[in-house]
């Protein structure tokens, strides 16, 4: 059997994603929020009628993982869950609290600077090509 891990697309992709997550999470650690939680808050803020299923689809995570994340965000006071009587009584609409809005504002500069730093390592053409590859590999 040949050792092919380092030549694996999945390995390289995972290693890069983990490196990015670890670096931005270090920057966000003083704010007591992880990048995935912050991304969840962004989705809640900018998408309409957000529920657990919507967030799971956006982040490519299972509903159980998202449920744990939402529980943590709710305990921190960043979100509240409201019954979505209009659309589905079994579903909860997720809404940002003022504290959730504040954490997004407080971390905006850090996240924006980090995103720009990553983007600056690539030309626009490379970035567009990378996005096409990501889209193509999405399973």
Order of alpha helices (4+ residues) and beta strands (2+ residues): alpha-alpha-alpha-alpha-beta-beta-alpha-alpha
